[in-house]
Amino acid sequence: YVIQAARRHDYLDFYRQEISFRRQLGYPPFRRLARLLFSHQSREKVQEEAEALARGLKFTIAERGLTGVDLIGPAPCFFGREQGKYRWQIVVRAVDPASFLRIVDIPQGWRMDVDPINLL
């Protein structure tokens, strides 16, 4: 739909479809995102760290009954390796992801970005 709307210079059609998609899937502006990123020279360590943090986050979500918080990932970043380091990410989707992140322990070495400009 993006290419077709651009080809027709129909920004209104693009907007209608995109905003509907975002509403259905809970993407901004209907919910907010926070990106948690871990990088390291070891591919195995990056994956292990990401999976361990995701388990902890999922446990907290379930234990506290936080139905408005969900995770995307863990998964390798789109650019999986940068400057010799492997990169994995977890995306938190919630109305206020910063509030959720304040109640969990994020291990040292993780970078957090609330309302990230991109997820690459």
Phi and psi restraints in degrees (range 20) as a CNS / XPLOR table:
assign (resid 1 and name C) (resid 2 and name N)
       (resid 2 and name CA) (resid 2 and name C) 1.0 -63.9 20.0 2
assign (resid 2 and name N) (resid 2 and name CA)
       (resid 2 and name C) (resid 3 and name N) 1.0 -50.4 20.0 2
assign (resid 2 and name C) (resid 3 and name N)
       (resid 3 and name CA) (resid 3 and name C) 1.0 -64.5 20.0 2
assign (resid 3 and name N) (resid 3 and name CA)
       (resid 3 and name C) (resid 4 and name N) 1.0 -42.8 20.0 2
assign (resid 3 and name C) (resid 4 and name N)
       (resid 4 and name CA) (resid 4 and name C) 1.0 -63.4 20.0 2
assign (resid 4 and name N) (resid 4 and name CA)
       (resid 4 and name C) (resid 5 and name N) 1.0 -43.9 20.0 2
assign (resid 4 and name C) (resid 5 and name N)
       (resid 5 and name CA) (resid 5 and name C) 1.0 -65.4 20.0 2
assign (resid 5 and name N) (resid 5 and name CA)
       (resid 5 and name C) (resid 6 and name N) 1.0 -39.7 20.0 2
assign (resid 5 and name C) (resid 6 and name N)
       (resid 6 and name CA) (resid 6 and name C) 1.0 -65.7 20.0 2
assign (resid 6 and name N) (resid 6 and name CA)
       (resid 6 and name C) (resid 7 and name N) 1.0 -41.1 20.0 2
assign (resid 6 and name C) (resid 7 and name N)
       (resid 7 and name CA) (resid 7 and name C) 1.0 -60.6 20.0 2
assign (resid 7 and name N) (resid 7 and name CA)
       (resid 7 and name C) (resid 8 and name N) 1.0 -35.8 20.0 2
assign (resid 7 and name C) (resid 8 and name N)
       (resid 8 and name CA) (resid 8 and name C) 1.0 -89.0 20.0 2
assign (resid 8 and name N) (resid 8 and name CA)
       (resid 8 and name C) (resid 9 and name N) 1.0 -2.0 20.0 2
assign (resid 8 and name C) (resid 9 and name N)
       (resid 9 and name CA) (resid 9 and name C) 1.0 55.9 20.0 2
assign (resid 9 and name N) (resid 9 and name CA)
       (resid 9 and name C) (resid 10 and name N) 1.0 38.7 20.0 2
assign (resid 9 and name C) (resid 10 and name N)
       (resid 10 and name CA) (resid 10 and name C) 1.0 -106.1 20.0 2
assign (resid 10 and name N) (resid 10 and name CA)
       (resid 10 and name C) (resid 11 and name N) 1.0 76.7 20.0 2
assign (resid 10 and name C) (resid 11 and name N)
       (resid 11 and name CA) (resid 11 and name C) 1.0 -65.2 20.0 2
assign (resid 11 and name N) (resid 11 and name CA)
       (resid 11 and name C) (resid 12 and name N) 1.0 -29.5 20.0 2
assign (resid 11 and name C) (resid 12 and name N)
       (resid 12 and name CA) (resid 12 and name C) 1.0 -68.3 20.0 2
assign (resid 12 and name N) (resid 12 and name CA)
       (resid 12 and name C) (resid 13 and name N) 1.0 -41.3 20.0 2
assign (resid 12 and name C) (resid 13 and name N)
       (resid 13 and name CA) (resid 13 and name C) 1.0 -63.9 20.0 2
assign (resid 13 and name N) (resid 13 and name CA)
       (resid 13 and name C) (resid 14 and name N) 1.0 -43.3 20.0 2
assign (resid 13 and name C) (resid 14 and name N)
       (resid 14 and name CA) (resid 14 and name C) 1.0 -58.5 20.0 2
assign (resid 14 and name N) (resid 14 and name CA)
       (resid 14 and name C) (resid 15 and name N) 1.0 -47.8 20.0 2
assign (resid 14 and name C) (resid 15 and name N)
       (resid 15 and name CA) (resid 15 and name C) 1.0 -58.5 20.0 2
assign (resid 15 and name N) (resid 15 and name CA)
       (resid 15 and name C) (resid 16 and name N) 1.0 -47.7 20.0 2
assign (resid 15 and name C) (resid 16 and name N)
       (resid 16 and name CA) (resid 16 and name C) 1.0 -59.7 20.0 2
assign (resid 16 and name N) (resid 16 and name CA)
       (resid 16 and name C) (resid 17 and name N) 1.0 -44.5 20.0 2
assign (resid 16 and name C) (resid 17 and name N)
       (resid 17 and name CA) (resid 17 and name C) 1.0 -69.8 20.0 2
assign (resid 17 and name N) (resid 17 and name CA)
       (resid 17 and name C) (resid 18 and name N) 1.0 -43.0 20.0 2
assign (resid 17 and name C) (resid 18 and name N)
       (resid 18 and name CA) (resid 18 and name C) 1.0 -66.0 20.0 2
assign (resid 18 and name N) (resid 18 and name CA)
       (resid 18 and name C) (resid 19 and name N) 1.0 -42.9 20.0 2
assign (resid 18 and name C) (resid 19 and name N)
       (resid 19 and name CA) (resid 19 and name C) 1.0 -68.3 20.0 2
assign (resid 19 and name N) (resid 19 and name CA)
       (resid 19 and name C) (resid 20 and name N) 1.0 -33.8 20.0 2
assign (resid 19 and name C) (resid 20 and name N)
       (resid 20 and name CA) (resid 20 and name C) 1.0 -65.7 20.0 2
assign (resid 20 and name N) (resid 20 and name CA)
       (resid 20 and name C) (resid 21 and name N) 1.0 -45.1 20.0 2
assign (resid 20 and name C) (resid 21 and name N)
       (resid 21 and name CA) (resid 21 and name C) 1.0 -59.1 20.0 2
assign (resid 21 and name N) (resid 21 and name CA)
       (resid 21 and name C) (resid 22 and name N) 1.0 -47.1 20.0 2
assign (resid 21 and name C) (resid 22 and name N)
       (resid 22 and name CA) (resid 22 and name C) 1.0 -65.3 20.0 2
assign (resid 22 and name N) (resid 22 and name CA)
       (resid 22 and name C) (resid 23 and name N) 1.0 -37.9 20.0 2
assign (resid 22 and name C) (resid 23 and name N)
       (resid 23 and name CA) (resid 23 and name C) 1.0 -63.8 20.0 2
assign (resid 23 and name N) (resid 23 and name CA)
       (resid 23 and name C) (resid 24 and name N) 1.0 -48.1 20.0 2
assign (resid 23 and name C) (resid 24 and name N)
       (resid 24 and name CA) (resid 24 and name C) 1.0 -61.0 20.0 2
assign (resid 24 and name N) (resid 24 and name CA)
       (resid 24 and name C) (resid 25 and name N) 1.0 -39.3 20.0 2
assign (resid 24 and name C) (resid 25 and name N)
       (resid 25 and name CA) (resid 25 and name C) 1.0 -96.8 20.0 2
assign (resid 25 and name N) (resid 25 and name CA)
       (resid 25 and name C) (resid 26 and name N) 1.0 -0.5 20.0 2
assign (resid 25 and name C) (resid 26 and name N)
       (resid 26 and name CA) (resid 26 and name C) 1.0 72.3 20.0 2
assign (resid 26 and name N) (resid 26 and name CA)
       (resid 26 and name C) (resid 27 and name N) 1.0 37.5 20.0 2
assign (resid 26 and name C) (resid 27 and name N)
       (resid 27 and name CA) (resid 27 and name C) 1.0 -98.8 20.0 2
assign (resid 27 and name N) (resid 27 and name CA)
       (resid 27 and name C) (resid 28 and name N) 1.0 161.9 20.0 2
assign (resid 27 and name C) (resid 28 and name N)
       (resid 28 and name CA) (resid 28 and name C) 1.0 -52.6 20.0 2
assign (resid 28 and name N) (resid 28 and name CA)
       (resid 28 and name C) (resid 29 and name N) 1.0 141.4 20.0 2
assign (resid 28 and name C) (resid 29 and name N)
       (resid 29 and name CA) (resid 29 and name C) 1.0 -92.4 20.0 2
assign (resid 29 and name N) (resid 29 and name CA)
       (resid 29 and name C) (resid 30 and name N) 1.0 9.6 20.0 2
assign (resid 29 and name C) (resid 30 and name N)
       (resid 30 and name CA) (resid 30 and name C) 1.0 -84.8 20.0 2
assign (resid 30 and name N) (resid 30 and name CA)
       (resid 30 and name C) (resid 31 and name N) 1.0 -30.9 20.0 2
assign (resid 30 and name C) (resid 31 and name N)
       (resid 31 and name CA) (resid 31 and name C) 1.0 -140.0 20.0 2
assign (resid 31 and name N) (resid 31 and name CA)
       (resid 31 and name C) (resid 32 and name N) 1.0 167.2 20.0 2
assign (resid 31 and name C) (resid 32 and name N)
       (resid 32 and name CA) (resid 32 and name C) 1.0 -110.3 20.0 2
assign (resid 32 and name N) (resid 32 and name CA)
       (resid 32 and name C) (resid 33 and name N) 1.0 162.8 20.0 2
assign (resid 32 and name C) (resid 33 and name N)
       (resid 33 and name CA) (resid 33 and name C) 1.0 -119.6 20.0 2
assign (resid 33 and name N) (resid 33 and name CA)
       (resid 33 and name C) (resid 34 and name N) 1.0 151.3 20.0 2
assign (resid 33 and name C) (resid 34 and name N)
       (resid 34 and name CA) (resid 34 and name C) 1.0 -134.4 20.0 2
assign (resid 34 and name N) (resid 34 and name CA)
       (resid 34 and name C) (resid 35 and name N) 1.0 134.3 20.0 2
assign (resid 34 and name C) (resid 35 and name N)
       (resid 35 and name CA) (resid 35 and name C) 1.0 -107.4 20.0 2
assign (resid 35 and name N) (resid 35 and name CA)
       (resid 35 and name C) (resid 36 and name N) 1.0 127.7 20.0 2
assign (resid 35 and name C) (resid 36 and name N)
       (resid 36 and name CA) (resid 36 and name C) 1.0 -108.7 20.0 2
assign (resid 36 and name N) (resid 36 and name CA)
       (resid 36 and name C) (resid 37 and name N) 1.0 125.7 20.0 2
assign (resid 36 and name C) (resid 37 and name N)
       (resid 37 and name CA) (resid 37 and name C) 1.0 -127.3 20.0 2
assign (resid 37 and name N) (resid 37 and name CA)
       (resid 37 and name C) (resid 38 and name N) 1.0 132.8 20.0 2
assign (resid 37 and name C) (resid 38 and name N)
       (resid 38 and name CA) (resid 38 and name C) 1.0 -127.1 20.0 2
assign (resid 38 and name N) (resid 38 and name CA)
       (resid 38 and name C) (resid 39 and name N) 1.0 135.5 20.0 2
assign (resid 38 and name C) (resid 39 and name N)
       (resid 39 and name CA) (resid 39 and name C) 1.0 -134.6 20.0 2
assign (resid 39 and name N) (resid 39 and name CA)
       (resid 39 and name C) (resid 40 and name N) 1.0 149.6 20.0 2
assign (resid 39 and name C) (resid 40 and name N)
       (resid 40 and name CA) (resid 40 and name C) 1.0 -166.1 20.0 2
assign (resid 40 and name N) (resid 40 and name CA)
       (resid 40 and name C) (resid 41 and name N) 1.0 160.2 20.0 2
assign (resid 40 and name C) (resid 41 and name N)
       (resid 41 and name CA) (resid 41 and name C) 1.0 -68.8 20.0 2
assign (resid 41 and name N) (resid 41 and name CA)
       (resid 41 and name C) (resid 42 and name N) 1.0 -25.8 20.0 2
assign (resid 41 and name C) (resid 42 and name N)
       (resid 42 and name CA) (resid 42 and name C) 1.0 -94.0 20.0 2
assign (resid 42 and name N) (resid 42 and name CA)
       (resid 42 and name C) (resid 43 and name N) 1.0 120.9 20.0 2
assign (resid 42 and name C) (resid 43 and name N)
       (resid 43 and name CA) (resid 43 and name C) 1.0 -60.1 20.0 2
assign (resid 43 and name N) (resid 43 and name CA)
       (resid 43 and name C) (resid 44 and name N) 1.0 -42.1 20.0 2
assign (resid 43 and name C) (resid 44 and name N)
       (resid 44 and name CA) (resid 44 and name C) 1.0 -65.4 20.0 2
assign (resid 44 and name N) (resid 44 and name CA)
       (resid 44 and name C) (resid 45 and name N) 1.0 -43.0 20.0 2
assign (resid 44 and name C) (resid 45 and name N)
       (resid 45 and name CA) (resid 45 and name C) 1.0 -63.3 20.0 2
assign (resid 45 and name N) (resid 45 and name CA)
       (resid 45 and name C) (resid 46 and name N) 1.0 -41.2 20.0 2
assign (resid 45 and name C) (resid 46 and name N)
       (resid 46 and name CA) (resid 46 and name C) 1.0 -61.7 20.0 2
assign (resid 46 and name N) (resid 46 and name CA)
       (resid 46 and name C) (resid 47 and name N) 1.0 -47.1 20.0 2
assign (resid 46 and name C) (resid 47 and name N)
       (resid 47 and name CA) (resid 47 and name C) 1.0 -64.0 20.0 2
assign (resid 47 and name N) (resid 47 and name CA)
       (resid 47 and name C) (resid 48 and name N) 1.0 -44.7 20.0 2
assign (resid 47 and name C) (resid 48 and name N)
       (resid 48 and name CA) (resid 48 and name C) 1.0 -61.0 20.0 2
assign (resid 48 and name N) (resid 48 and name CA)
       (resid 48 and name C) (resid 49 and name N) 1.0 -45.1 20.0 2
assign (resid 48 and name C) (resid 49 and name N)
       (resid 49 and name CA) (resid 49 and name C) 1.0 -61.6 20.0 2
assign (resid 49 and name N) (resid 49 and name CA)
       (resid 49 and name C) (resid 50 and name N) 1.0 -43.8 20.0 2
assign (resid 49 and name C) (resid 50 and name N)
       (resid 50 and name CA) (resid 50 and name C) 1.0 -65.3 20.0 2
assign (resid 50 and name N) (resid 50 and name CA)
       (resid 50 and name C) (resid 51 and name N) 1.0 -44.1 20.0 2
assign (resid 50 and name C) (resid 51 and name N)
       (resid 51 and name CA) (resid 51 and name C) 1.0 -66.6 20.0 2
assign (resid 51 and name N) (resid 51 and name CA)
       (resid 51 and name C) (resid 52 and name N) 1.0 -38.7 20.0 2
assign (resid 51 and name C) (resid 52 and name N)
       (resid 52 and name CA) (resid 52 and name C) 1.0 -65.6 20.0 2
assign (resid 52 and name N) (resid 52 and name CA)
       (resid 52 and name C) (resid 53 and name N) 1.0 -44.7 20.0 2
assign (resid 52 and name C) (resid 53 and name N)
       (resid 53 and name CA) (resid 53 and name C) 1.0 -64.6 20.0 2
assign (resid 53 and name N) (resid 53 and name CA)
       (resid 53 and name C) (resid 54 and name N) 1.0 -41.6 20.0 2
assign (resid 53 and name C) (resid 54 and name N)
       (resid 54 and name CA) (resid 54 and name C) 1.0 -60.6 20.0 2
assign (resid 54 and name N) (resid 54 and name CA)
       (resid 54 and name C) (resid 55 and name N) 1.0 -41.3 20.0 2
assign (resid 54 and name C) (resid 55 and name N)
       (resid 55 and name CA) (resid 55 and name C) 1.0 -59.5 20.0 2
assign (resid 55 and name N) (resid 55 and name CA)
       (resid 55 and name C) (resid 56 and name N) 1.0 -45.1 20.0 2
assign (resid 55 and name C) (resid 56 and name N)
       (resid 56 and name CA) (resid 56 and name C) 1.0 -63.8 20.0 2
assign (resid 56 and name N) (resid 56 and name CA)
       (resid 56 and name C) (resid 57 and name N) 1.0 -42.0 20.0 2
assign (resid 56 and name C) (resid 57 and name N)
       (resid 57 and name CA) (resid 57 and name C) 1.0 -65.1 20.0 2
assign (resid 57 and name N) (resid 57 and name CA)
       (resid 57 and name C) (resid 58 and name N) 1.0 -43.2 20.0 2
assign (resid 57 and name C) (resid 58 and name N)
       (resid 58 and name CA) (resid 58 and name C) 1.0 -63.4 20.0 2
assign (resid 58 and name N) (resid 58 and name CA)
       (resid 58 and name C) (resid 59 and name N) 1.0 -38.3 20.0 2
assign (resid 58 and name C) (resid 59 and name N)
       (resid 59 and name CA) (resid 59 and name C) 1.0 -61.6 20.0 2
assign (resid 59 and name N) (resid 59 and name CA)
       (resid 59 and name C) (resid 60 and name N) 1.0 -46.7 20.0 2
assign (resid 59 and name C) (resid 60 and name N)
       (resid 60 and name CA) (resid 60 and name C) 1.0 -62.2 20.0 2
assign (resid 60 and name N) (resid 60 and name CA)
       (resid 60 and name C) (resid 61 and name N) 1.0 -42.8 20.0 2
assign (resid 60 and name C) (resid 61 and name N)
       (resid 61 and name CA) (resid 61 and name C) 1.0 -59.4 20.0 2
assign (resid 61 and name N) (resid 61 and name CA)
       (resid 61 and name C) (resid 62 and name N) 1.0 -46.4 20.0 2
assign (resid 61 and name C) (resid 62 and name N)
       (resid 62 and name CA) (resid 62 and name C) 1.0 -69.5 20.0 2
assign (resid 62 and name N) (resid 62 and name CA)
       (resid 62 and name C) (resid 63 and name N) 1.0 -45.5 20.0 2
assign (resid 62 and name C) (resid 63 and name N)
       (resid 63 and name CA) (resid 63 and name C) 1.0 -61.0 20.0 2
assign (resid 63 and name N) (resid 63 and name CA)
       (resid 63 and name C) (resid 64 and name N) 1.0 -37.6 20.0 2
assign (resid 63 and name C) (resid 64 and name N)
       (resid 64 and name CA) (resid 64 and name C) 1.0 -95.6 20.0 2
assign (resid 64 and name N) (resid 64 and name CA)
       (resid 64 and name C) (resid 65 and name N) 1.0 -0.5 20.0 2
assign (resid 64 and name C) (resid 65 and name N)
       (resid 65 and name CA) (resid 65 and name C) 1.0 63.8 20.0 2
assign (resid 65 and name N) (resid 65 and name CA)
       (resid 65 and name C) (resid 66 and name N) 1.0 40.0 20.0 2
assign (resid 65 and name C) (resid 66 and name N)
       (resid 66 and name CA) (resid 66 and name C) 1.0 -84.9 20.0 2
assign (resid 66 and name N) (resid 66 and name CA)
       (resid 66 and name C) (resid 67 and name N) 1.0 78.8 20.0 2
assign (resid 66 and name C) (resid 67 and name N)
       (resid 67 and name CA) (resid 67 and name C) 1.0 -68.6 20.0 2
assign (resid 67 and name N) (resid 67 and name CA)
       (resid 67 and name C) (resid 68 and name N) 1.0 -18.1 20.0 2
assign (resid 67 and name C) (resid 68 and name N)
       (resid 68 and name CA) (resid 68 and name C) 1.0 -90.6 20.0 2
assign (resid 68 and name N) (resid 68 and name CA)
       (resid 68 and name C) (resid 69 and name N) 1.0 6.7 20.0 2
assign (resid 68 and name C) (resid 69 and name N)
       (resid 69 and name CA) (resid 69 and name C) 1.0 -119.9 20.0 2
assign (resid 69 and name N) (resid 69 and name CA)
       (resid 69 and name C) (resid 70 and name N) 1.0 130.7 20.0 2
assign (resid 69 and name C) (resid 70 and name N)
       (resid 70 and name CA) (resid 70 and name C) 1.0 -142.4 20.0 2
assign (resid 70 and name N) (resid 70 and name CA)
       (resid 70 and name C) (resid 71 and name N) 1.0 165.1 20.0 2
assign (resid 70 and name C) (resid 71 and name N)
       (resid 71 and name CA) (resid 71 and name C) 1.0 -115.2 20.0 2
assign (resid 71 and name N) (resid 71 and name CA)
       (resid 71 and name C) (resid 72 and name N) 1.0 146.5 20.0 2
assign (resid 71 and name C) (resid 72 and name N)
       (resid 72 and name CA) (resid 72 and name C) 1.0 -114.8 20.0 2
assign (resid 72 and name N) (resid 72 and name CA)
       (resid 72 and name C) (resid 73 and name N) 1.0 117.1 20.0 2
assign (resid 72 and name C) (resid 73 and name N)
       (resid 73 and name CA) (resid 73 and name C) 1.0 105.0 20.0 2
assign (resid 73 and name N) (resid 73 and name CA)
       (resid 73 and name C) (resid 74 and name N) 1.0 -170.3 20.0 2
assign (resid 73 and name C) (resid 74 and name N)
       (resid 74 and name CA) (resid 74 and name C) 1.0 -76.2 20.0 2
assign (resid 74 and name N) (resid 74 and name CA)
       (resid 74 and name C) (resid 75 and name N) 1.0 151.6 20.0 2
assign (resid 74 and name C) (resid 75 and name N)
       (resid 75 and name CA) (resid 75 and name C) 1.0 -158.5 20.0 2
assign (resid 75 and name N) (resid 75 and name CA)
       (resid 75 and name C) (resid 76 and name N) 1.0 155.4 20.0 2
assign (resid 75 and name C) (resid 76 and name N)
       (resid 76 and name CA) (resid 76 and name C) 1.0 -61.2 20.0 2
assign (resid 76 and name N) (resid 76 and name CA)
       (resid 76 and name C) (resid 77 and name N) 1.0 146.3 20.0 2
assign (resid 76 and name C) (resid 77 and name N)
       (resid 77 and name CA) (resid 77 and name C) 1.0 -65.6 20.0 2
assign (resid 77 and name N) (resid 77 and name CA)
       (resid 77 and name C) (resid 78 and name N) 1.0 160.4 20.0 2
assign (resid 77 and name C) (resid 78 and name N)
       (resid 78 and name CA) (resid 78 and name C) 1.0 -55.5 20.0 2
assign (resid 78 and name N) (resid 78 and name CA)
       (resid 78 and name C) (resid 79 and name N) 1.0 -46.9 20.0 2
assign (resid 78 and name C) (resid 79 and name N)
       (resid 79 and name CA) (resid 79 and name C) 1.0 -95.4 20.0 2
assign (resid 79 and name N) (resid 79 and name CA)
       (resid 79 and name C) (resid 80 and name N) 1.0 90.6 20.0 2
assign (resid 79 and name C) (resid 80 and name N)
       (resid 80 and name CA) (resid 80 and name C) 1.0 -67.8 20.0 2
assign (resid 80 and name N) (resid 80 and name CA)
       (resid 80 and name C) (resid 81 and name N) 1.0 -18.8 20.0 2
assign (resid 80 and name C) (resid 81 and name N)
       (resid 81 and name CA) (resid 81 and name C) 1.0 -140.2 20.0 2
assign (resid 81 and name N) (resid 81 and name CA)
       (resid 81 and name C) (resid 82 and name N) 1.0 131.3 20.0 2
assign (resid 81 and name C) (resid 82 and name N)
       (resid 82 and name CA) (resid 82 and name C) 1.0 -143.3 20.0 2
assign (resid 82 and name N) (resid 82 and name CA)
       (resid 82 and name C) (resid 83 and name N) 1.0 129.3 20.0 2
assign (resid 82 and name C) (resid 83 and name N)
       (resid 83 and name CA) (resid 83 and name C) 1.0 52.3 20.0 2
assign (resid 83 and name N) (resid 83 and name CA)
       (resid 83 and name C) (resid 84 and name N) 1.0 42.0 20.0 2
assign (resid 83 and name C) (resid 84 and name N)
       (resid 84 and name CA) (resid 84 and name C) 1.0 77.0 20.0 2
assign (resid 84 and name N) (resid 84 and name CA)
       (resid 84 and name C) (resid 85 and name N) 1.0 6.8 20.0 2
assign (resid 84 and name C) (resid 85 and name N)
       (resid 85 and name CA) (resid 85 and name C) 1.0 -119.1 20.0 2
assign (resid 85 and name N) (resid 85 and name CA)
       (resid 85 and name C) (resid 86 and name N) 1.0 139.6 20.0 2
assign (resid 85 and name C) (resid 86 and name N)
       (resid 86 and name CA) (resid 86 and name C) 1.0 -79.5 20.0 2
assign (resid 86 and name N) (resid 86 and name CA)
       (resid 86 and name C) (resid 87 and name N) 1.0 149.5 20.0 2
assign (resid 86 and name C) (resid 87 and name N)
       (resid 87 and name CA) (resid 87 and name C) 1.0 -133.5 20.0 2
assign (resid 87 and name N) (resid 87 and name CA)
       (resid 87 and name C) (resid 88 and name N) 1.0 129.8 20.0 2
assign (resid 87 and name C) (resid 88 and name N)
       (resid 88 and name CA) (resid 88 and name C) 1.0 -126.2 20.0 2
assign (resid 88 and name N) (resid 88 and name CA)
       (resid 88 and name C) (resid 89 and name N) 1.0 155.1 20.0 2
assign (resid 88 and name C) (resid 89 and name N)
       (resid 89 and name CA) (resid 89 and name C) 1.0 -139.7 20.0 2
assign (resid 89 and name N) (resid 89 and name CA)
       (resid 89 and name C) (resid 90 and name N) 1.0 158.3 20.0 2
assign (resid 89 and name C) (resid 90 and name N)
       (resid 90 and name CA) (resid 90 and name C) 1.0 -129.2 20.0 2
assign (resid 90 and name N) (resid 90 and name CA)
       (resid 90 and name C) (resid 91 and name N) 1.0 132.5 20.0 2
assign (resid 90 and name C) (resid 91 and name N)
       (resid 91 and name CA) (resid 91 and name C) 1.0 -110.3 20.0 2
assign (resid 91 and name N) (resid 91 and name CA)
       (resid 91 and name C) (resid 92 and name N) 1.0 126.1 20.0 2
assign (resid 91 and name C) (resid 92 and name N)
       (resid 92 and name CA) (resid 92 and name C) 1.0 -97.3 20.0 2
assign (resid 92 and name N) (resid 92 and name CA)
       (resid 92 and name C) (resid 93 and name N) 1.0 128.5 20.0 2
assign (resid 92 and name C) (resid 93 and name N)
       (resid 93 and name CA) (resid 93 and name C) 1.0 -117.4 20.0 2
assign (resid 93 and name N) (resid 93 and name CA)
       (resid 93 and name C) (resid 94 and name N) 1.0 121.1 20.0 2
assign (resid 93 and name C) (resid 94 and name N)
       (resid 94 and name CA) (resid 94 and name C) 1.0 -164.2 20.0 2
assign (resid 94 and name N) (resid 94 and name CA)
       (resid 94 and name C) (resid 95 and name N) 1.0 167.4 20.0 2
assign (resid 94 and name C) (resid 95 and name N)
       (resid 95 and name CA) (resid 95 and name C) 1.0 -64.0 20.0 2
assign (resid 95 and name N) (resid 95 and name CA)
       (resid 95 and name C) (resid 96 and name N) 1.0 -40.2 20.0 2
assign (resid 95 and name C) (resid 96 and name N)
       (resid 96 and name CA) (resid 96 and name C) 1.0 -137.6 20.0 2
assign (resid 96 and name N) (resid 96 and name CA)
       (resid 96 and name C) (resid 97 and name N) 1.0 80.7 20.0 2
assign (resid 96 and name C) (resid 97 and name N)
       (resid 97 and name CA) (resid 97 and name C) 1.0 -63.0 20.0 2
assign (resid 97 and name N) (resid 97 and name CA)
       (resid 97 and name C) (resid 98 and name N) 1.0 -27.6 20.0 2
assign (resid 97 and name C) (resid 98 and name N)
       (resid 98 and name CA) (resid 98 and name C) 1.0 -63.5 20.0 2
assign (resid 98 and name N) (resid 98 and name CA)
       (resid 98 and name C) (resid 99 and name N) 1.0 -37.6 20.0 2
assign (resid 98 and name C) (resid 99 and name N)
       (resid 99 and name CA) (resid 99 and name C) 1.0 -63.2 20.0 2
assign (resid 99 and name N) (resid 99 and name CA)
       (resid 99 and name C) (resid 100 and name N) 1.0 -42.1 20.0 2
assign (resid 99 and name C) (resid 100 and name N)
       (resid 100 and name CA) (resid 100 and name C) 1.0 -63.5 20.0 2
assign (resid 100 and name N) (resid 100 and name CA)
       (resid 100 and name C) (resid 101 and name N) 1.0 -45.0 20.0 2
assign (resid 100 and name C) (resid 101 and name N)
       (resid 101 and name CA) (resid 101 and name C) 1.0 -65.5 20.0 2
assign (resid 101 and name N) (resid 101 and name CA)
       (resid 101 and name C) (resid 102 and name N) 1.0 -23.8 20.0 2
assign (resid 101 and name C) (resid 102 and name N)
       (resid 102 and name CA) (resid 102 and name C) 1.0 -71.6 20.0 2
assign (resid 102 and name N) (resid 102 and name CA)
       (resid 102 and name C) (resid 103 and name N) 1.0 -21.7 20.0 2
assign (resid 102 and name C) (resid 103 and name N)
       (resid 103 and name CA) (resid 103 and name C) 1.0 -97.4 20.0 2
assign (resid 103 and name N) (resid 103 and name CA)
       (resid 103 and name C) (resid 104 and name N) 1.0 0.2 20.0 2
assign (resid 103 and name C) (resid 104 and name N)
       (resid 104 and name CA) (resid 104 and name C) 1.0 -117.0 20.0 2
assign (resid 104 and name N) (resid 104 and name CA)
       (resid 104 and name C) (resid 105 and name N) 1.0 155.7 20.0 2
assign (resid 104 and name C) (resid 105 and name N)
       (resid 105 and name CA) (resid 105 and name C) 1.0 -92.0 20.0 2
assign (resid 105 and name N) (resid 105 and name CA)
       (resid 105 and name C) (resid 106 and name N) 1.0 117.9 20.0 2
assign (resid 105 and name C) (resid 106 and name N)
       (resid 106 and name CA) (resid 106 and name C) 1.0 -100.1 20.0 2
assign (resid 106 and name N) (resid 106 and name CA)
       (resid 106 and name C) (resid 107 and name N) 1.0 119.5 20.0 2
assign (resid 106 and name C) (resid 107 and name N)
       (resid 107 and name CA) (resid 107 and name C) 1.0 -60.8 20.0 2
assign (resid 107 and name N) (resid 107 and name CA)
       (resid 107 and name C) (resid 108 and name N) 1.0 157.0 20.0 2
assign (resid 107 and name C) (resid 108 and name N)
       (resid 108 and name CA) (resid 108 and name C) 1.0 -60.1 20.0 2
assign (resid 108 and name N) (resid 108 and name CA)
       (resid 108 and name C) (resid 109 and name N) 1.0 144.5 20.0 2
assign (resid 108 and name C) (resid 109 and name N)
       (resid 109 and name CA) (resid 109 and name C) 1.0 101.9 20.0 2
assign (resid 109 and name N) (resid 109 and name CA)
       (resid 109 and name C) (resid 110 and name N) 1.0 -14.5 20.0 2
assign (resid 109 and name C) (resid 110 and name N)
       (resid 110 and name CA) (resid 110 and name C) 1.0 -86.6 20.0 2
assign (resid 110 and name N) (resid 110 and name CA)
       (resid 110 and name C) (resid 111 and name N) 1.0 140.5 20.0 2
assign (resid 110 and name C) (resid 111 and name N)
       (resid 111 and name CA) (resid 111 and name C) 1.0 -103.8 20.0 2
assign (resid 111 and name N) (resid 111 and name CA)
       (resid 111 and name C) (resid 112 and name N) 1.0 135.9 20.0 2
assign (resid 111 and name C) (resid 112 and name N)
       (resid 112 and name CA) (resid 112 and name C) 1.0 -116.0 20.0 2
assign (resid 112 and name N) (resid 112 and name CA)
       (resid 112 and name C) (resid 113 and name N) 1.0 137.4 20.0 2
assign (resid 112 and name C) (resid 113 and name N)
       (resid 113 and name CA) (resid 113 and name C) 1.0 -138.7 20.0 2
assign (resid 113 and name N) (resid 113 and name CA)
       (resid 113 and name C) (resid 114 and name N) 1.0 107.1 20.0 2
assign (resid 113 and name C) (resid 114 and name N)
       (resid 114 and name CA) (resid 114 and name C) 1.0 -84.8 20.0 2
assign (resid 114 and name N) (resid 114 and name CA)
       (resid 114 and name C) (resid 115 and name N) 1.0 136.3 20.0 2
assign (resid 114 and name C) (resid 115 and name N)
       (resid 115 and name CA) (resid 115 and name C) 1.0 56.3 20.0 2
assign (resid 115 and name N) (resid 115 and name CA)
       (resid 115 and name C) (resid 116 and name N) 1.0 56.1 20.0 2
assign (resid 115 and name C) (resid 116 and name N)
       (resid 116 and name CA) (resid 116 and name C) 1.0 -62.8 20.0 2
assign (resid 116 and name N) (resid 116 and name CA)
       (resid 116 and name C) (resid 117 and name N) 1.0 147.5 20.0 2
assign (resid 116 and name C) (resid 117 and name N)
       (resid 117 and name CA) (resid 117 and name C) 1.0 -69.2 20.0 2
assign (resid 117 and name N) (resid 117 and name CA)
       (resid 117 and name C) (resid 118 and name N) 1.0 -37.2 20.0 2
assign (resid 117 and name C) (resid 118 and name N)
       (resid 118 and name CA) (resid 118 and name C) 1.0 -147.7 20.0 2
assign (resid 118 and name N) (resid 118 and name CA)
       (resid 118 and name C) (resid 119 and name N) 1.0 169.4 20.0 2
assign (resid 118 and name C) (resid 119 and name N)
       (resid 119 and name CA) (resid 119 and name C) 1.0 -116.5 20.0 2
assign (resid 119 and name N) (resid 119 and name CA)
       (resid 119 and name C) (resid 120 and name N) 1.0 22.0 20.0 2
